[in-house]
């Protein structure tokens, strides 16, 4: 089991905006969590594994085009072939479109925008520590 968080930071672009007001769809956070779990599986098992599902998903705050999101994950339980992971997405920079197209603000305190629990599976014959 890993206590270490794996993290990636991504700027949401206009192509990520799905709704009026440049609002980004929550599914975009799930895509980021999928990228994080792939890295977790590679680090732990030497194989990408396969994300088989989310047990719990919560969207806590809106995300807009221009925001920077830090997606984090860690393995919290290791089974024979399954790995249960926790994920969090934090807004660390907020777009400020009211001040200009390129204006943004580094947040003093990151804002939790989403979290989830999910399971990935790595077949026994693909695990490096077998």
KEMI-707188 format. One record per residue: residue number from 1; chain; x, y, z of N, C-alpha, C, O in turn. Coordinates in nm, 2 decimals, always signed. Layout:
N
<NUM "A" <X Y Z> <X Y Z> <X Y Z> <X Y Z>>
...
REM end
This chain:
130
<1 "A" <+0.08 -0.12 +0.00> <+0.00 +0.00 +0.00> <+0.09 +0.12 +0.00> <+0.19 +0.13 +0.07>>
<2 "A" <+0.05 +0.22 -0.08> <+0.13 +0.35 -0.09> <+0.07 +0.46 -0.01> <-0.05 +0.48 -0.01>>
<3 "A" <+0.15 +0.52 +0.07> <+0.10 +0.64 +0.15> <+0.13 +0.77 +0.07> <+0.07 +0.87 +0.10>>
<4 "A" <+0.21 +0.75 -0.04> <+0.25 +0.87 -0.12> <+0.14 +0.90 -0.22> <+0.08 +0.82 -0.28>>
<5 "A" <+0.11 +1.03 -0.23> <+0.02 +1.08 -0.33> <+0.09 +1.10 -0.46> <+0.21 +1.15 -0.46>>
<6 "A" <+0.03 +1.06 -0.57> <+0.08 +1.09 -0.71> <+0.00 +1.21 -0.75> <-0.12 +1.22 -0.73>>
<7 "A" <+0.07 +1.31 -0.82> <+0.00 +1.43 -0.85> <+0.03 +1.47 -0.99> <+0.14 +1.45 -1.04>>
<8 "A" <-0.07 +1.53 -1.06> <-0.05 +1.59 -1.19> <-0.13 +1.73 -1.19> <-0.23 +1.74 -1.12>>
<9 "A" <-0.07 +1.82 -1.26> <-0.13 +1.96 -1.26> <-0.16 +1.99 -1.41> <-0.08 +1.98 -1.49>>
<10 "A" <-0.29 +2.04 -1.43> <-0.33 +2.06 -1.57> <-0.41 +2.19 -1.57> <-0.49 +2.22 -1.48>>
<11 "A" <-0.39 +2.27 -1.67> <-0.47 +2.39 -1.70> <-0.59 +2.35 -1.78> <-0.58 +2.29 -1.89>>
<12 "A" <-0.71 +2.39 -1.73> <-0.83 +2.36 -1.81> <-0.84 +2.46 -1.92> <-0.83 +2.58 -1.90>>
<13 "A" <-0.85 +2.41 -2.05> <-0.86 +2.50 -2.16> <-1.00 +2.52 -2.21> <-1.10 +2.46 -2.16>>
<14 "A" <-1.02 +2.61 -2.31> <-1.15 +2.63 -2.36> <-1.21 +2.51 -2.42> <-1.34 +2.49 -2.42>>
<15 "A" <-1.13 +2.41 -2.47> <-1.18 +2.28 -2.52> <-1.24 +2.20 -2.41> <-1.32 +2.11 -2.43>>
<16 "A" <-1.21 +2.23 -2.28> <-1.26 +2.15 -2.17> <-1.40 +2.21 -2.12> <-1.47 +2.14 -2.05>>
<17 "A" <-1.43 +2.33 -2.16> <-1.55 +2.40 -2.12> <-1.67 +2.33 -2.19> <-1.66 +2.31 -2.32>>
<18 "A" <-1.76 +2.29 -2.12> <-1.87 +2.21 -2.17> <-2.01 +2.28 -2.16> <-2.10 +2.25 -2.23>>
<19 "A" <-2.02 +2.37 -2.07> <-2.14 +2.44 -2.03> <-2.12 +2.59 -2.05> <-2.01 +2.64 -2.06>>
<20 "A" <-2.23 +2.66 -2.04> <-2.23 +2.81 -2.04> <-2.14 +2.86 -1.93> <-2.12 +2.80 -1.83>>
<21 "A" <-2.08 +2.98 -1.96> <-2.00 +3.05 -1.86> <-1.86 +2.98 -1.85> <-1.79 +3.00 -1.75>>
<22 "A" <-1.82 +2.90 -1.95> <-1.69 +2.83 -1.95> <-1.68 +2.73 -1.84> <-1.57 +2.69 -1.80>>
<23 "A" <-1.79 +2.67 -1.79> <-1.79 +2.57 -1.69> <-1.74 +2.44 -1.75> <-1.79 +2.39 -1.86>>
<24 "A" <-1.65 +2.37 -1.68> <-1.59 +2.24 -1.72> <-1.68 +2.13 -1.66> <-1.72 +2.14 -1.55>>
<25 "A" <-1.70 +2.03 -1.74> <-1.78 +1.91 -1.70> <-1.71 +1.84 -1.59> <-1.58 +1.82 -1.59>>
<26 "A" <-1.78 +1.78 -1.49> <-1.72 +1.70 -1.39> <-1.65 +1.58 -1.44> <-1.55 +1.53 -1.38>>
<27 "A" <-1.70 +1.53 -1.55> <-1.63 +1.41 -1.61> <-1.49 +1.44 -1.65> <-1.41 +1.34 -1.65>>
<28 "A" <-1.45 +1.56 -1.66> <-1.31 +1.60 -1.69> <-1.22 +1.56 -1.57> <-1.11 +1.52 -1.58>>
<29 "A" <-1.28 +1.58 -1.45> <-1.20 +1.54 -1.33> <-1.18 +1.39 -1.32> <-1.08 +1.34 -1.28>>
<30 "A" <-1.28 +1.31 -1.37> <-1.27 +1.17 -1.37> <-1.16 +1.13 -1.47> <-1.09 +1.03 -1.45>>
<31 "A" <-1.15 +1.20 -1.58> <-1.05 +1.17 -1.68> <-0.91 +1.19 -1.62> <-0.82 +1.11 -1.64>>
<32 "A" <-0.90 +1.30 -1.54> <-0.77 +1.32 -1.47> <-0.74 +1.21 -1.37> <-0.63 +1.17 -1.36>>
<33 "A" <-0.84 +1.17 -1.30> <-0.82 +1.06 -1.20> <-0.78 +0.93 -1.27> <-0.70 +0.86 -1.22>>
<34 "A" <-0.83 +0.91 -1.39> <-0.79 +0.80 -1.47> <-0.64 +0.80 -1.50> <-0.57 +0.70 -1.50>>
<35 "A" <-0.59 +0.92 -1.54> <-0.45 +0.94 -1.56> <-0.36 +0.91 -1.44> <-0.26 +0.85 -1.44>>
<36 "A" <-0.41 +0.96 -1.33> <-0.34 +0.94 -1.20> <-0.34 +0.79 -1.16> <-0.23 +0.74 -1.12>>
<37 "A" <-0.45 +0.72 -1.18> <-0.45 +0.58 -1.14> <-0.36 +0.50 -1.23> <-0.30 +0.40 -1.19>>
<38 "A" <-0.34 +0.54 -1.36> <-0.25 +0.47 -1.45> <-0.11 +0.48 -1.39> <-0.04 +0.39 -1.39>>
<39 "A" <-0.07 +0.60 -1.35> <+0.06 +0.62 -1.30> <+0.08 +0.54 -1.17> <+0.19 +0.48 -1.14>>
<40 "A" <-0.02 +0.54 -1.08> <-0.01 +0.46 -0.96> <+0.01 +0.32 -0.99> <+0.09 +0.25 -0.92>>
<41 "A" <-0.06 +0.26 -1.08> <-0.05 +0.12 -1.11> <+0.09 +0.09 -1.17> <+0.15 -0.01 -1.14>>
<42 "A" <+0.14 +0.18 -1.26> <+0.27 +0.16 -1.31> <+0.38 +0.16 -1.20> <+0.47 +0.08 -1.20>>
<43 "A" <+0.37 +0.26 -1.11> <+0.46 +0.27 -1.00> <+0.46 +0.15 -0.91> <+0.56 +0.09 -0.87>>
<44 "A" <+0.34 +0.10 -0.88> <+0.32 -0.01 -0.79> <+0.35 -0.15 -0.86> <+0.41 -0.24 -0.80>>
<45 "A" <+0.30 -0.17 -0.98> <+0.30 -0.30 -1.04> <+0.38 -0.31 -1.17> <+0.40 -0.42 -1.22>>
<46 "A" <+0.42 -0.20 -1.23> <+0.49 -0.21 -1.35> <+0.40 -0.23 -1.47> <+0.44 -0.27 -1.58>>
<47 "A" <+0.27 -0.20 -1.45> <+0.17 -0.22 -1.56> <+0.06 -0.12 -1.54> <+0.03 -0.08 -1.42>>
<48 "A" <+0.00 -0.07 -1.65> <-0.10 +0.03 -1.64> <-0.23 -0.01 -1.56> <-0.30 +0.07 -1.51>>
<49 "A" <-0.26 -0.14 -1.56> <-0.38 -0.19 -1.50> <-0.50 -0.14 -1.58> <-0.49 -0.09 -1.69>>
<50 "A" <-0.62 -0.17 -1.53> <-0.74 -0.13 -1.59> <-0.83 -0.07 -1.48> <-0.87 -0.14 -1.39>>
<51 "A" <-0.87 +0.06 -1.49> <-0.97 +0.12 -1.40> <-1.10 +0.05 -1.43> <-1.16 +0.07 -1.53>>
<52 "A" <-1.16 -0.02 -1.33> <-1.28 -0.09 -1.35> <-1.40 -0.02 -1.29> <-1.52 -0.05 -1.33>>
<53 "A" <-1.38 +0.08 -1.21> <-1.50 +0.16 -1.16> <-1.47 +0.25 -1.05> <-1.37 +0.24 -0.98>>
<54 "A" <-1.56 +0.34 -1.03> <-1.56 +0.43 -0.92> <-1.67 +0.39 -0.82> <-1.78 +0.37 -0.86>>
<55 "A" <-1.63 +0.38 -0.69> <-1.73 +0.35 -0.59> <-1.80 +0.47 -0.54> <-1.92 +0.47 -0.49>>
<56 "A" <-1.73 +0.59 -0.54> <-1.79 +0.71 -0.49> <-1.73 +0.83 -0.56> <-1.60 +0.83 -0.59>>
<57 "A" <-1.81 +0.92 -0.61> <-1.77 +1.04 -0.68> <-1.84 +1.16 -0.62> <-1.96 +1.16 -0.60>>
<58 "A" <-1.77 +1.27 -0.58> <-1.83 +1.39 -0.53> <-1.77 +1.51 -0.61> <-1.65 +1.52 -0.62>>
<59 "A" <-1.85 +1.60 -0.66> <-1.81 +1.73 -0.71> <-1.84 +1.83 -0.61> <-1.96 +1.85 -0.57>>
<60 "A" <-1.74 +1.91 -0.57> <-1.75 +2.00 -0.46> <-1.76 +2.14 -0.49> <-1.81 +2.22 -0.42>>
<61 "A" <-1.70 +2.18 -0.61> <-1.69 +2.32 -0.65> <-1.68 +2.33 -0.80> <-1.62 +2.24 -0.86>>
<62 "A" <-1.72 +2.44 -0.86> <-1.71 +2.45 -1.00> <-1.57 +2.47 -1.05> <-1.48 +2.52 -0.98>>
<63 "A" <-1.54 +2.42 -1.17> <-1.42 +2.44 -1.24> <-1.45 +2.51 -1.38> <-1.54 +2.48 -1.44>>
<64 "A" <-1.36 +2.61 -1.41> <-1.38 +2.69 -1.53> <-1.26 +2.68 -1.62> <-1.15 +2.65 -1.57>>
<65 "A" <-1.28 +2.70 -1.75> <-1.17 +2.71 -1.84> <-1.07 +2.82 -1.79> <-1.11 +2.93 -1.75>>
<66 "A" <-0.94 +2.79 -1.79> <-0.84 +2.88 -1.74> <-0.80 +2.84 -1.60> <-0.69 +2.88 -1.56>>
<67 "A" <-0.87 +2.76 -1.52> <-0.83 +2.72 -1.39> <-0.72 +2.61 -1.40> <-0.72 +2.54 -1.50>>
<68 "A" <-0.64 +2.61 -1.30> <-0.54 +2.50 -1.29> <-0.58 +2.40 -1.19> <-0.61 +2.44 -1.07>>
<69 "A" <-0.59 +2.28 -1.22> <-0.63 +2.17 -1.14> <-0.52 +2.08 -1.10> <-0.44 +2.04 -1.19>>
<70 "A" <-0.51 +2.05 -0.98> <-0.41 +1.95 -0.93> <-0.49 +1.83 -0.89> <-0.56 +1.83 -0.80>>
<71 "A" <-0.47 +1.72 -0.97> <-0.53 +1.59 -0.94> <-0.43 +1.50 -0.87> <-0.32 +1.49 -0.91>>
<72 "A" <-0.48 +1.44 -0.76> <-0.40 +1.36 -0.67> <-0.46 +1.23 -0.65> <-0.58 +1.21 -0.65>>
<73 "A" <-0.38 +1.13 -0.63> <-0.43 +0.99 -0.60> <-0.33 +0.91 -0.52> <-0.21 +0.94 -0.52>>
<74 "A" <-0.38 +0.82 -0.45> <-0.30 +0.72 -0.37> <-0.37 +0.59 -0.36> <-0.49 +0.58 -0.36>>
<75 "A" <-0.29 +0.49 -0.35> <-0.34 +0.35 -0.32> <-0.37 +0.34 -0.18> <-0.28 +0.37 -0.09>>
<76 "A" <-0.49 +0.30 -0.14> <-0.52 +0.28 +0.00> <-0.55 +0.14 +0.04> <-0.55 +0.10 +0.16>>
<77 "A" <-0.56 +0.05 -0.06> <-0.58 -0.10 -0.03> <-0.53 -0.18 -0.14> <-0.56 -0.14 -0.26>>
<78 "A" <-0.45 -0.28 -0.11> <-0.40 -0.37 -0.22> <-0.46 -0.51 -0.20> <-0.44 -0.57 -0.09>>
<79 "A" <-0.53 -0.56 -0.30> <-0.58 -0.69 -0.30> <-0.49 -0.78 -0.39> <-0.38 -0.73 -0.43>>
<80 "A" <-0.53 -0.90 -0.42> <-0.45 -0.99 -0.50> <-0.43 -0.93 -0.64> <-0.32 -0.93 -0.69>>
<81 "A" <-0.53 -0.87 -0.70> <-0.52 -0.81 -0.83> <-0.58 -0.67 -0.83> <-0.56 -0.59 -0.92>>
<82 "A" <-0.65 -0.63 -0.73> <-0.72 -0.50 -0.72> <-0.64 -0.40 -0.63> <-0.57 -0.44 -0.54>>
<83 "A" <-0.65 -0.28 -0.67> <-0.60 -0.17 -0.59> <-0.70 -0.06 -0.57> <-0.75 -0.01 -0.67>>
<84 "A" <-0.74 -0.04 -0.45> <-0.84 +0.07 -0.42> <-0.76 +0.20 -0.41> <-0.66 +0.20 -0.33>>
<85 "A" <-0.81 +0.30 -0.47> <-0.74 +0.43 -0.47> <-0.84 +0.54 -0.43> <-0.96 +0.54 -0.46>>
<86 "A" <-0.78 +0.64 -0.37> <-0.85 +0.76 -0.33> <-0.80 +0.87 -0.42> <-0.68 +0.88 -0.45>>
<87 "A" <-0.89 +0.96 -0.47> <-0.85 +1.07 -0.56> <-0.91 +1.20 -0.51> <-1.01 +1.20 -0.44>>
<88 "A" <-0.83 +1.31 -0.53> <-0.88 +1.44 -0.50> <-0.84 +1.54 -0.62> <-0.74 +1.52 -0.68>>
<89 "A" <-0.92 +1.63 -0.64> <-0.89 +1.74 -0.74> <-0.90 +1.87 -0.67> <-1.00 +1.90 -0.61>>
<90 "A" <-0.80 +1.95 -0.68> <-0.79 +2.08 -0.62> <-0.77 +2.19 -0.72> <-0.68 +2.18 -0.81>>
<91 "A" <-0.84 +2.30 -0.71> <-0.82 +2.42 -0.79> <-0.71 +2.50 -0.72> <-0.72 +2.54 -0.60>>
<92 "A" <-0.59 +2.52 -0.79> <-0.48 +2.59 -0.73> <-0.46 +2.73 -0.79> <-0.40 +2.82 -0.72>>
<93 "A" <-0.51 +2.75 -0.91> <-0.51 +2.88 -0.98> <-0.65 +2.90 -1.04> <-0.70 +2.81 -1.10>>
<94 "A" <-0.71 +3.01 -1.01> <-0.84 +3.04 -1.07> <-0.83 +3.14 -1.18> <-0.76 +3.25 -1.17>>
<95 "A" <-0.90 +3.11 -1.29> <-0.91 +3.21 -1.40> <-0.99 +3.33 -1.35> <-1.08 +3.32 -1.27>>
<96 "A" <-0.95 +3.45 -1.40> <-1.02 +3.57 -1.36> <-1.07 +3.64 -1.49> <-1.02 +3.75 -1.52>>
<97 "A" <-1.17 +3.58 -1.56> <-1.21 +3.64 -1.69> <-1.27 +3.78 -1.68> <-1.26 +3.86 -1.78>>
<98 "A" <-1.32 +3.82 -1.56> <-1.37 +3.95 -1.54> <-1.26 +4.06 -1.55> <-1.29 +4.17 -1.57>>
<99 "A" <-1.13 +4.01 -1.53> <-1.02 +4.11 -1.53> <-0.95 +4.10 -1.66> <-0.86 +4.19 -1.69>>
<100 "A" <-0.98 +4.01 -1.75> <-0.91 +4.00 -1.88> <-0.90 +3.85 -1.92> <-0.91 +3.76 -1.84>>
<101 "A" <-0.88 +3.83 -2.05> <-0.88 +3.69 -2.10> <-0.77 +3.61 -2.05> <-0.78 +3.49 -2.04>>
<102 "A" <-0.66 +3.67 -2.00> <-0.54 +3.60 -1.96> <-0.52 +3.62 -1.81> <-0.42 +3.57 -1.76>>
<103 "A" <-0.61 +3.68 -1.74> <-0.59 +3.71 -1.60> <-0.62 +3.58 -1.51> <-0.71 +3.50 -1.55>>
<104 "A" <-0.54 +3.56 -1.41> <-0.56 +3.45 -1.32> <-0.50 +3.48 -1.19> <-0.43 +3.58 -1.17>>
<105 "A" <-0.54 +3.40 -1.09> <-0.50 +3.43 -0.95> <-0.45 +3.30 -0.88> <-0.52 +3.20 -0.88>>
<106 "A" <-0.33 +3.30 -0.83> <-0.28 +3.19 -0.75> <-0.36 +3.20 -0.62> <-0.36 +3.30 -0.54>>
<107 "A" <-0.42 +3.09 -0.58> <-0.51 +3.08 -0.46> <-0.42 +3.06 -0.34> <-0.33 +2.98 -0.34>>
<108 "A" <-0.45 +3.14 -0.23> <-0.38 +3.12 -0.11> <-0.41 +2.99 -0.05> <-0.32 +2.92 +0.00>>
<109 "A" <-0.53 +2.94 -0.06> <-0.57 +2.81 -0.02> <-0.64 +2.74 -0.13> <-0.74 +2.79 -0.19>>
<110 "A" <-0.58 +2.62 -0.18> <-0.65 +2.55 -0.29> <-0.79 +2.51 -0.25> <-0.82 +2.50 -0.13>>
<111 "A" <-0.88 +2.50 -0.35> <-1.02 +2.47 -0.33> <-1.04 +2.32 -0.38> <-1.01 +2.29 -0.49>>
<112 "A" <-1.09 +2.24 -0.29> <-1.13 +2.10 -0.33> <-1.25 +2.11 -0.42> <-1.36 +2.16 -0.39>>
<113 "A" <-1.23 +2.06 -0.54> <-1.33 +2.06 -0.64> <-1.40 +1.93 -0.67> <-1.51 +1.92 -0.72>>
<114 "A" <-1.33 +1.82 -0.63> <-1.38 +1.69 -0.65> <-1.30 +1.58 -0.58> <-1.18 +1.60 -0.55>>
<115 "A" <-1.37 +1.47 -0.55> <-1.30 +1.36 -0.49> <-1.37 +1.23 -0.53> <-1.49 +1.23 -0.56>>
<116 "A" <-1.30 +1.12 -0.52> <-1.36 +0.99 -0.56> <-1.28 +0.88 -0.50> <-1.16 +0.89 -0.46>>
<117 "A" <-1.34 +0.76 -0.50> <-1.27 +0.64 -0.47> <-1.29 +0.54 -0.59> <-1.40 +0.54 -0.64>>
<118 "A" <-1.19 +0.47 -0.63> <-1.20 +0.39 -0.74> <-1.11 +0.26 -0.73> <-1.03 +0.26 -0.64>>
<119 "A" <-1.13 +0.17 -0.82> <-1.06 +0.04 -0.82> <-1.00 +0.02 -0.95> <-1.06 +0.03 -1.06>>
<120 "A" <-0.87 -0.02 -0.95> <-0.80 -0.06 -1.07> <-0.76 -0.20 -1.05> <-0.73 -0.25 -0.94>>
<121 "A" <-0.75 -0.28 -1.16> <-0.71 -0.42 -1.15> <-0.58 -0.44 -1.24> <-0.58 -0.39 -1.35>>
<122 "A" <-0.49 -0.51 -1.18> <-0.37 -0.55 -1.25> <-0.36 -0.70 -1.25> <-0.34 -0.76 -1.14>>
<123 "A" <-0.37 -0.77 -1.36> <-0.36 -0.92 -1.37> <-0.23 -0.97 -1.30> <-0.13 -0.90 -1.31>>
<124 "A" <-0.24 -1.08 -1.24> <-0.12 -1.14 -1.17> <+0.00 -1.15 -1.26> <+0.11 -1.12 -1.22>>
<125 "A" <-0.02 -1.19 -1.38> <+0.09 -1.22 -1.47> <+0.16 -1.09 -1.52> <+0.26 -1.09 -1.59>>
<126 "A" <+0.10 -0.97 -1.48> <+0.15 -0.84 -1.53> <+0.21 -0.77 -1.41> <+0.26 -0.65 -1.43>>
<127 "A" <+0.21 -0.82 -1.29> <+0.26 -0.75 -1.17> <+0.41 -0.78 -1.16> <+0.45 -0.89 -1.16>>
<128 "A" <+0.48 -0.67 -1.14> <+0.63 -0.68 -1.13> <+0.67 -0.74 -1.00> <+0.78 -0.80 -1.00>>
<129 "A" <+0.59 -0.73 -0.90> <+0.63 -0.78 -0.76> <+0.57 -0.92 -0.73> <+0.56 -0.96 -0.62>>
<130 "A" <+0.54 -0.99 -0.84> <+0.48 -1.12 -0.82> <+0.57 -1.22 -0.77> <+0.53 -1.34 -0.75>>
REM end
